[in-house]
Amino acid sequence: QERLVESGGGLVQTGGSLRLSCQASGRTFTSYAMGWFRQAPGKEQEFVAGISWYAGTTKYADSVKGRFTISRDNAKNTVYLQMNSLKSEDTAVYYCTMGPSIATLGRGSWGQGTQVTVSS
C-alpha cells in the first residue's frame, strides 16, 4: 500500500497563498487518481480537489473553484495543491488520498494531514 506524506501547510493571512505537496512512496502512484480532502474543527470532512492518474481530468469543490489548482508530477510521485486567495473558511487540516478514480478517492491510502490556518 502506498504511503502518503503531506507538507506545505502553515499560517497565512487572508488573501495569501500556500502550496501543499503530497509525496507517495511505492510503485503504483501513476495508476491512481489523487486528491485532497479537508476537515475543519467541528465539521465533516469534505472533498477539495481531485486529479486523474494521467492528469487529464480535474475536479474541484465549488468553494475552491478558481482559487485552488491541483496538479501532479508522476516522475516525482507527487501531487500538489496550489491555494490562492485564501479565506478564513479554508482553515482546516488537509489530507491527501488516492483511489481508482476521482469518484472513488479515499479507497486507497491517506496521508497524516497538514494544517492550514488562514488568519484575518
GIURDA-V946043 format. One record per pair of residues at least 24 apart in sequence whose ideal C-beta (glycine too) atoms are under 6 Angstrom apart, sorted by the first residue. I is the first residue (numbers start at 1). J is the second residue. Records with the same first field share a line. If there is no record, write none. Layout:
I: J, J
//
This chain:
1: 109
2: 26, 109
4: 96, 109, 111
5: 111
6: 96, 111, 114
9: 114, 115, 116
11: 117
12: 86, 118
13: 119
14: 118, 120
16: 86
17: 84
18: 83
19: 82
20: 81, 94
21: 78, 80
22: 79, 96, 111
23: 77, 78
24: 77
29: 77
30: 74
32: 98, 108
33: 99, 101, 102
34: 72, 79, 98
35: 97, 105
36: 81, 94, 96
37: 95
38: 92, 94
39: 92, 93
40: 92
50: 102, 105
59: 102
86: 118
88: 118, 120
90: 118
91: 117, 118
//
